[in-house]
Amino acid sequence: MLISIPGFTTTDQRDNSHPVHPVNPVRNGLAATLSLDEPKLPCYRFFLFFRFMHSYGPIDSARVKRLGTVLTTVLDHIPFRIDTDALLASLRVAARGEMAQEVLRLAQEAETAARPRGLYKIAFVESRDANSVVIDGWPFTSRVLRVNLDEVERVFPFVATCGVELEAWSQSPNDMFGRYCADVIKDLALEQAVRAIGEHLVNAYRPGATSMMHPGSLDDWPVTEQGNLFALLGDVAGAIGVRLTESFMMWPTKSVSGVWFPSEDGFESCRLCPREICPKRRTPYEPDLYDRKYRRG
């Protein structure tokens, strides 16, 4: 069944034919397709559609498309702007001089080349056991994730990336300082992609306070779990250019995957990580937290 509404198209199909229809030109020529797979309650189909219609637009680049058989939001034109003063400060480069001019030149090139991207989907916890959960049919083994989702039904798996264009650009500097600057700039692009996903899903689904977990951030949830996460999300490589290597690392290298979930206690993996030297630590390590909250009695 195909229902056309000005600016959007919905499809409800059982085969693999998923045309993307052009949107009204007033929406900047973006494409949006809302695909709804046979929910248990027919009214839920219309709830999802009108919920989407009401919330669409926090980021003009967002489109909803079918990746495999899942409803996934793709953000593929995330604006990228560099705060050059902050960049110079983070590199410990004085605002005047040849090094500053080189940094500003690289920043300008990066802004021109960059196309950060991200995607996420709404998914549901189907079952739990002592040390794992099943989300939309895919199992994930982690005691910490299991406990964090103890009273959660709706979650938001995601992948964000600095983009293949910035990854390619970052190979152009031929000196160590230039390569280091490019690496820092890619981190900034990734941060903006993660922020864009978070803002979009908050505006679209109103989940309340949220936290996130990433495969590989803790021994409890190893990086190999990214295989099932990517399978859950569908064609991630086709949508935003991120692929998994044989060792389950992501390329482009400045990419991150994970699960956003409602959380009132502000969970941070850093609270369970004993690593002493970590430039990205967001909160102190709590040595007793695992025994107090996560260890089975």
C-alpha positions in Angstrom: 0.0 0.0 0.0 1.3 3.4 -1.0 -0.1 6.6 0.6 1.0 9.9 -0.8 0.8 13.1 1.4 2.3 16.4 0.3 6.0 16.4 1.4 6.1 12.7 2.5 5.4 9.2 1.3 4.5 6.2 3.4 5.0 2.6 2.2 3.7 -0.5 3.8 5.0 -3.4 1.8 6.1 -7.0 2.4 8.6 -7.2 -0.5 12.0 -5.5 -1.0 10.8 -2.7 -3.2 11.2 0.6 -1.3 11.1 3.6 -3.7 12.2 6.9 -2.3 9.8 9.7 -3.4 10.8 13.4 -3.8 9.6 15.7 -1.1 7.9 19.0 -1.6 10.6 21.5 -2.9 9.9 23.8 0.1 11.6 21.2 2.2 14.9 21.9 0.4 14.5 19.0 -2.0 15.0 16.4 0.7 13.8 12.8 0.4 11.7 11.1 3.0 10.1 7.7 3.1 8.3 6.4 6.1 8.1 2.6 6.0 6.0 0.8 8.6 6.3 -3.0 9.0 3.1 -4.7 10.0 2.8 -3.7 13.7 0.7 -5.8 16.0 -1.9 -3.0 16.4 -3.1 -1.3 13.1 -3.5 2.0 14.9 0.2 2.0 15.8 1.0 2.5 12.1 -0.9 5.7 12.1 0.5 6.8 15.4 4.0 6.4 14.1 3.2 8.3 10.9 1.5 11.3 12.5 4.1 11.3 15.3 6.8 11.6 12.6 4.9 14.3 10.7 4.6 16.3 13.8 8.2 16.1 14.8 10.0 16.1 11.4 12.3 19.0 10.9 14.7 19.6 13.8 17.5 19.0 11.3 16.6 19.6 7.7 18.9 16.8 6.5 17.0 14.1 8.2 15.2 11.5 6.2 13.5 8.4 7.1 14.1 5.4 4.9 13.9 1.7 4.9 17.2 -0.2 5.6 16.4 -3.8 5.3 13.1 -4.1 7.3 13.6 -1.4 9.9 12.4 2.1 10.4 15.6 4.2 10.5 16.3 7.9 10.5 19.4 9.0 8.5 21.0 12.4 9.0 23.3 12.9 6.0 23.8 16.6 5.8 24.8 17.6 9.3 26.3 21.1 9.3 29.9 21.2 10.3 31.4 24.4 11.7 34.7 24.7 13.5 35.3 27.1 16.4 38.8 28.0 15.4 39.6 29.7 18.7 38.7 26.5 20.6 40.6 24.5 18.1 43.8 26.6 18.5 43.4 26.4 22.3 43.0 22.6 22.2 46.1 22.3 20.0 48.0 24.7 22.3 48.8 26.9 19.4 49.1 30.7 19.8 46.5 32.7 17.9 49.2 34.4 15.8 52.0 33.0 13.9 52.7 30.5 11.1 51.4 27.5 13.0 48.1 29.3 13.6 47.8 30.1 9.9 48.4 26.4 9.1 45.7 25.4 11.5 43.2 27.9 10.1 44.0 26.7 6.6 43.3 23.1 7.5 40.1 24.1 9.3 38.8 25.8 6.3 39.7 22.9 4.1 38.0 20.5 6.5 34.8 22.6 6.7 34.6 22.4 2.9 35.3 18.7 2.6 33.3 17.4 5.7 30.0 15.7 5.6 29.3 14.2 9.0 26.5 11.6 9.1 24.5 9.6 11.5 21.6 7.2 11.7 19.4 5.8 14.4 16.3 3.7 14.8 13.6 3.2 17.3 13.9 -0.4 18.7 12.3 -2.4 21.5 13.6 -4.8 24.2 12.0 -8.1 23.5 13.4 -10.3 26.3 16.0 -10.4 29.0 18.0 -13.0 30.9 20.7 -12.6 33.6 23.4 -11.2 31.4 21.9 -10.3 28.1 19.0 -8.6 26.3 17.3 -9.2 22.9 16.5 -6.0 21.0 14.4 -6.3 17.8 15.4 -10.0 17.5 19.2 -9.4 18.0 20.9 -10.6 21.2 23.4 -8.5 23.1 25.5 -9.9 25.9 26.4 -7.5 28.7 25.5 -7.5 32.3 25.7 -3.7 32.5 23.5 -3.2 29.5 21.0 -5.7 30.8 20.7 -3.9 34.2 20.6 -0.5 32.6 17.6 -1.7 30.4 15.9 -3.5 33.3 12.8 -1.2 33.2 13.3 0.1 29.6 11.2 -1.0 26.6 12.2 1.5 23.9 15.8 2.2 22.9 17.7 4.0 20.1 20.6 2.1 18.5 22.8 4.5 16.4 25.9 5.0 14.4 27.6 8.4 13.9 30.7 9.3 11.8 32.9 12.1 10.8 32.2 11.0 7.2 34.1 9.3 4.5 34.9 12.6 2.9 36.7 13.9 5.9 38.5 10.6 6.4 39.9 10.9 2.9 40.8 14.6 3.4 42.7 13.7 6.6 45.3 11.8 4.5 46.3 14.9 2.7 48.6 16.5 5.2 52.1 15.2 4.8 53.7 16.2 8.1 53.1 15.0 11.6 51.6 18.2 12.9 49.1 18.4 10.0 48.0 14.8 10.5 47.5 15.5 14.2 45.4 18.6 13.4 43.3 16.5 11.0 42.7 13.9 13.6 41.5 16.5 16.1 39.2 18.0 13.5 37.7 14.6 12.7 36.9 14.2 16.4 35.1 17.5 16.3 33.1 16.4 13.3 32.2 13.1 15.1 31.1 15.1 18.2 28.8 17.2 16.1 27.3 14.1 14.4 26.6 12.5 17.8 25.1 15.8 19.0 22.8 16.0 16.0 21.5 12.5 16.4 20.8 13.2 20.1 18.9 16.4 19.4 16.9 14.8 16.6 15.8 11.8 18.5 14.9 13.9 21.6 12.8 16.2 19.5 11.2 13.3 17.6 10.5 10.9 20.4 10.7 12.8 23.7 12.4 10.0 25.6 13.2 12.2 28.7 16.7 12.0 30.3 18.9 9.6 28.3 22.3 7.8 28.6 24.2 5.7 26.1 26.5 2.7 26.0 29.0 1.8 23.3 30.3 -1.7 22.4 34.0 -1.9 23.3 33.8 0.9 25.9 33.8 -1.7 28.7 35.1 -5.2 28.9 31.6 -6.2 29.9 30.3 -5.3 26.4 33.1 -6.2 23.9 33.6 -4.6 20.5 32.6 -7.8 18.8 29.0 -6.9 19.7 29.1 -4.3 17.0 28.3 -7.1 14.6 24.8 -7.6 15.9 24.3 -3.8 16.4 25.1 -3.2 12.7 22.8 -6.1 11.7 20.0 -4.6 13.8 20.5 -1.2 12.0 20.5 -2.6 8.5 22.7 -1.3 5.6 24.8 1.1 7.6 27.5 1.2 5.0 25.1 2.1 2.2 23.4 4.8 4.3 26.3 6.6 5.9 29.4 4.9 4.6 30.5 3.2 7.9 31.6 -0.4 7.7 33.0 -2.9 10.1 36.4 -4.5 9.6 37.2 -8.2 10.3 38.1 -7.2 13.8 34.8 -5.3 14.3 36.4 -1.9 14.2 34.7 0.8 12.3 35.9 2.7 9.2 36.0 5.7 9.0 38.0 5.5 12.2 36.3 8.5 13.8 32.9 6.7 14.1 31.0 5.5 17.1 28.1 3.1 17.6 25.9 2.5 20.6 22.5 2.5 22.2 20.7 5.5 23.6 18.2 4.6 26.3 16.1 6.4 28.9 18.0 6.8 32.2 17.4 9.0 35.2 20.7 8.3 36.9 22.9 9.7 34.1 24.9 6.5 33.4 28.4 7.0 32.0 30.7 4.1 31.1 33.5 6.2 32.6 32.1 5.4 36.1 33.0 1.7 35.5 36.3 2.2 33.7 39.5 2.1 35.9 41.8 3.5 33.1 43.8 6.2 34.8 44.9 8.3 31.8 42.1 9.0 29.5 41.7 12.4 27.7 38.0 11.7 27.0 37.0 10.8 30.6 33.7 12.6 31.4 33.2 11.5 35.0 35.3 9.9 37.8 35.7 6.2 38.2 33.6 4.7 41.0 35.4 1.5 42.2 32.4 0.2 44.1 29.7 0.9 41.5 29.8 -2.5 39.7 29.5 -4.5 43.0 26.8 -2.2 44.2 24.6 -2.1 41.1 25.6 -4.7 38.5 27.0 -7.8 40.2 24.5 -10.6 40.5 23.6 -11.4 44.1 
